[in-house]
Amino acid sequence: MVDPIREAIRDRALSSGFDAVGFAEARLGAEARAGLSEFIARGYHGDMGWLASGAERRGDPRALWPEARTLVVLGVNYAPEDDPTALLGHPDRGVFSVYARGRDYHDTLKRRLGTLAHWIEGRWPGALKLFVDTAPVMEKPLAAQAGIGWQGKHTNLVWNKFAHASREPDFLPRRELTAPRLVDLAGLDDAGFRRLFAGTAVKRTGRNRFVRNVLIAIGNTEPGDPDLIAAAQHNLDDPSPLVRAAAAWAFRRQAPPERYEAERARRLSLEDDPVVKEEWGGGPPP
């Protein structure tokens, strides 16, 4: 039986720029909760301690808000016009996730959600809470439960079989985030990072974690590129232990063995961070 309230909300949401709308009971099945527990038990969350600390609430929407009854799950298409995998043949270039190449989607969707919520409250008074993947709820299993899509082995929600290029101007890629050189990204200080990524979702990562990721990309390219070796070596003096550890790993992967050994001998006597010292502890790669 068609629910007239849900159909009215669906029509309004679609006309407001959302591309997918679904409804679900404010609860999660045992399978989703068990999957989260196993994920954390295996340590797959890495250093994201907040994921483990909020696991109990994350597994049950009503633990966050006991009065919740129904979830309205919405999605917006952010597919690009170009093929995002085309740059994979250029390992000296940075490739950003499609969602992160334009304006921060949190800001765009919060505005749109606020307008829709105001419209709903004006017709069916009641309490509403808005989230754009910023609350301890498992939004992807809930979206699958609402019929928006399904989760693949990579855990992402998949509704792109018939995807077309997004019509949202905020999601158009910034020119400076299209194929930037890894060398340039590795050289960003905090001020440069904030300038480059102002207004984007990348800024939430923070400079240190971002440069750490760039150094991992450098370490995974074909070794021997002088510019990439220099970029890794430069970051061996970074104030952040997180960056220095990644730089030591990347330098080990990129530099000739004799150059690595010389740097290692010097650095081990100067380094005081145990994680960085451990990274320097290994010899040259086989």
Secondary structure, DSSP 8 states (H G I E B T S, - for coil): ---HHHHHHHHHHHHTT-SEEEEEES---HHHHHHHHHHHHTTTTTT-HHHHHTHHHHT-HHHH-TT--EEEEEE-----SS-TTGGGG-TTB----GGGSSS-HHHHHHHHHHHHHHHHHTTS-------SS-SSS-HHHHHHHTTS-EE-TT--EE--TT------GGGS--GGGSS-BHHHHHT--HHHHHHHTTTSGGGGG-HHHHHHHHHHHHHTS-TT-HHHHHHHHHGGG-S-HHHHHHHHHHHHHHS-HHHHHHHHHHHHHH---HHHHHHHTS-S--
